Amino acid sequence: MRLVAHVDMDAFFAAIEERDRPELRGRPIAIGADPLEGRGRGVVATANYAARAYGLHSAQPISQAWRDAERARKQGRPPVVFLRPNMTKYATVSGEIMTLCRRYADLVEQASIDEAYLDLSPSGSFEAAEDLCRRLKQEVRDQERLTMSIGLGPNKLIAKIASGFRKPDGLTVVRPEEVEAFLAPLPIRTIPGIGPKTETILAQQGILRISDLAARTKDDLCASFGKRGADFYERARGRDDSPVSSEWTPKSISEQETFATDTRDATYLLDQLARMCGHVMERVRAEGFSQVGTVAVTVRFADFETSSRAHTLDAPTSDARLVQAEAIKLLLPFLDKRRNPKGKAIRLLGVRVERLA
């Protein structure tokens, strides 16, 4: 019998800030770009549950988040606290959480900075696995003063969906015989891999809930979506054979900045690039790596044209100065006619390191 748990930290970045700064506890918090009183141009990385009650959410334009927050404030509700992210701190806490998870399962697959899959099959029963989940939740609460939500099911797909079912601080168990009834009433966007565009296409065909998707034949779905149709057919039935793998490692670590004003100021851009390189290398070390093999720079111009350049080093390095030097080499052509013949101003700058060792 397969027993898979998906653990998902609750409003992870914001929860860490509330934990570490008592004056923030209970207040609505949004982590992300500087809103600049509605003129900011980045996005929200995460919002705590108090801020979500105002309509704030991850990936929301920070300018819209500020307007929603202002609307709530004018209604007499507590003002939202906007904070810039501290990725180095979040990565360190993530490492501590994953260490706790590995006490409960031999196979732990870290899926992102704040979520992981645990193979609890050796426990032998849903009752024993549920007990392990409760003990893990309590240990995280006691040691890290944070809460997590857990989904427990017969595979990774069901566990992933279940973990979001009773947030925050939830534990949802879905046994094999309960899968169909559990999935049927849920919106199709609940299925991982179905985004807003696919949702719109499915809605045009009268498919709004997972039960609607499950009612379609595989041939019908493949005719509309090709190979993805076969995947939709299996997922609508809660089928997923993918194993929990402990060999997962981040493919890359990156940081980017959307500037308040489009700029061609080379000194400013180089200063920002140096700052981002420093932060990225701090995160490389915080996540347990010592060397990087590839450096990449991304530029988005004022007209939203986006371009990237990457270079693989002759040998992996742990030297932050070398990473910065390589990033500068990659950026310079965007500052002259080689990659920017029209002299366009730059809206966003990002740096990424890959081939982590």
N, C-alpha and C positions, 0 to 999 in steps of 0.2 A: 504494500500500500504506500502510495506517495503522499507525503505530508510536507507541504511547502508553506512557509510563512513569509510574508512581505512586511518589513518594518519601514515605517515612514515617519520621520520626525515632524512634529507639529510646528508650522511657521518657524522653521529652524533658526534662520538668521535673527529674526525679531525676538524669538524666545531667548536666545543667548544674550542679546542686549538687555532685555528685561531682567534676566538673571543677574547680570553683572552690574547693572545700574539701578539700584533700588528706586531712584526717583522716577523711573519710567514704568514701574510695575502698574498694570491696570490701565495704562494709557494706550490709545491707538497709535501704532507705529508702522511706518513704511520705510523699508530699506531700498535704496536705489540711488539714482542720480539726484543732483541738487535741483529742486523744483524751481528755484529762482522766481518765486512768486508767480508761477504760471508761465514763465518764459523758458523753463528748462526743456531740454530736448532728449533726455535719456528715457529710461523706463524704470518701473518698479521691479525690483528683484523678488521681494516678498513683502507681504503685509500680514500683521497679526490679526487675530480674529476680531478684535475691537475695531480695527481699521476696515476690515472686510465688511463690517456692518454698514459702513459708509459707501460701499461700492468699490473700494480699492482692491486691486488684485495684481498678481504677478504678470509681467509683460505689458501692463497698462502704461501708456505714455505718461511720463511724470507730470506733464502739464495738465492732463485731464485729472490725474490723481489729486493734484493741488486744488483744482477747481471743485472737485467733489468734497475734499476736506474743508474748503472754505464755505461751501454751501451748508455743510453740517455745523460748522462753527457758528455761522450766523443764525442757525436755528437753536443755538444755546447748548450744543453738544460739545464735549471736550475736544480741543484742537489736536490734530494729528501731528506727531513728532516725525519729521523726515530725517533719516540718518544715512550717511554714506556707508557702504559695506566695508567690513574688515575681513577680507577673505582669508588672510593668514590665520586669524583667530578661529574662524569657522572651520577651516581645514584641520586645525589642531583638535578641536572638540569632536569633529567627525571621526578622527583617528581613534579617540578614546571610546566613542560609541561602538565603532566596529570591533575594537578589542573586547568589549563586553559581549557583543553578539557572538564572537568566536568561542566564548565560554559555554554556549548553549548548543552549538552545532559545529560539526567538523567541516561542513561545506557551507561557506558564506560567500555570496556573490554581491559585492558592492555595486549597486546600480548607478549611484550618483553620490554627491557629497552628503546627502541626508536620507538615503534609502538603501535597503539591501534585501536580498532573498536568503532565507535560511532553509536548508534541507533538514527537516525534523523527522524524516522517515524512520530513523533508528529508534525513535521513541515508541513506535509500535501501534499507537492508537491516537485518535483525535483528542481523547480525554487527556492523555499524557502530554501531547504536543501543546494543548491549550494551557496546561499547567506551566510548561516551560515558558510560554509566551507571557503569562502573568508574572512569573518570576523575573523575566528579563525586563519587563516594563517597570517593575518595582525597583530593580537594581539601577536602571537608568535614572529613575526619579530620585533615588537616594544618593547616588554618586554624582550625577551631573545636574540634578535639580531641573530636569527637562522632561517633557512628556513625548511619547511616541504612540502612533496608532499602528495596529497590527491586523493584517488579514491572514487567515489560515484556511487553506483549501487543498484540493487534490493536485493542483499544478500552479505554475507561476502566474498564469493569466488570472485565474480566479483569486489567488492571493493578492495580486496587485489591485484588482477592482475592489476586493473586500476591505483592504486597508483604508480606502477613502470613504467607506460607508458610514462610519460613526466618528468622524473627527470632531474635535480633538480628543486625544487620550482614549481612543476606542480600541476594542478587540472584537472582530467579527469572524465567526467560524462558519464555513460553508462546507458541508459534507457532500460527497459525490451525489447522493440521491437528492440533494437540495439545489444543485447547480441550475437546472432548467428554471425552476420557480424563482430563484434568486436573480437570474439574468433577465428574465422575460420583461419586467416592467421598466427596466432601466433605459435611459436615452442612449441612442446609438453612439454618441460621443464618448460614452463610458468606455467603449472598447479601445484599448491602446492602438494607435495607428490611424484612427479615423479623426481627421481634423475638420476645420470649418468648411473647406471646399468640398470634401467628400460628403460631409453631412448635408450640404445643400443639394448635391446631386441625388443622394439617397432620398431626401425629403421630397424631391420632385417626383420620385417613384412611389411615394406613399410609405416610405420606410422611415419611421420616426423612433421606434423603440426596438430593442434587441429582439423581441418576439416577432416583430415585422420582418426583421432580417432573417431570423431562423425559419420563417415560413417560405422563403424563396429557395428554389433549387440551386444546386451548385452550377448547373449549366447556365441558368439564368444570370447568376452573379458573375460568372466568368465571361459571359457575352458582354456584360456592361463594364467590367473592371479588369478583364484579363486575368493574369496570375493572382492579383490581389483579391479577385472574387472568390477564389478557392480558399484563401486565407480568411476572408470574412465569413465564409460558410462554416469553417471549423470553429472560429472564435465565437460566433453566435451560439454555438452549442457547447461552449466552455471547454473546448479541446485544446490542449497545449502539451506537447511532448518535450519541450526544450528543457535541458537539464540545468540544475543549479551548478555553476562552475566557480570554483575558488580562484581561478586564474585571471580574473578580471583585473585590469589596471587602467587608469585613465589614459586615453589616447593622446591627450594634450592638456595643457594648462594655459589659459589666456586671460587677458584683461583688455578692455577697450574703454574709450571715453568719447562721448558725444559732447562737443564743445558748445558753450552758450552762444558763441558767435562764430560763424565760418571764418577761417583764418588762413593767411599765407605767411604768417610770421614764423620764419624758420627757427629762430631762437626759442620761441614759445613751444613749437612743435617738438623740437629736440629735447627740451626740458621735460615735456610731458612723456615723451618716449622713454627717457631715462628713468623717470619715476615708475612707469608701468613695468619696465624691465626689472627693476628692483623688487616690486611687489610680486611679480610672477616667480622670480627665483626664490623669494621667501616661501611662496606656496609650494614650490617644487620640494623644498626641504621639509616643510611642514607635513606634506603628504608622503614622506618616507623615501623620496628619490634623491639621488646625489648628482646625476648628470643628465644633460639634454643633448640631443643629437641634431635637431633641426630648429631653426629660428624662422619665424614668418612675421610679416607686417601687413596689416590691412588698412586701406585708406578708403573713406567714403567722401566724395566731393559734394559740393553744395547742391549739385543737380541730382544727387543720390547715385551717381555712377560709383560702383564699388570695385576695387581691384586689390589683389593680394600678390605679394612676392615672398618666396621662401628660399632658404638656402640650407643644405645639409652640410654640417661641419665635417672637416677631414677626420676628426675624432671627437667623441662625446666630451663635454666639458662641464665642470661645476663652477667655472669662473664667471661670475655675474658681469664682470667688466668685458669679457669676451662676447657674451651674449648681447650686451648693449652695443658694442662696436659693430657686431653683425647686423643688428637691427637698424643702426644708423645707416649702414651701407645700403640696406634694403629700402629705407625711406627716401634717401637723397634723390633718386630719379623722379619721385613724385613732386619734388620741389622745383624742378626745372623742366626743360622742354623734352627730356627723354621720355617721361611717362605722363607729363602734364603740359602738352604743347599750348593749350589755351590759357594757361595760368589760372586754373580754377582754384577757388578757395576750398579748404578742407573742412568737412563737417565732423568726421569721426576718424579716430586713429586707434588702432589696436595692435597688440603684439601677442604672439602665440609661440609656445615651445612644444616640440613633439619628440618622439623617440626617447621617452623617458627611461632611465636606467637606475 
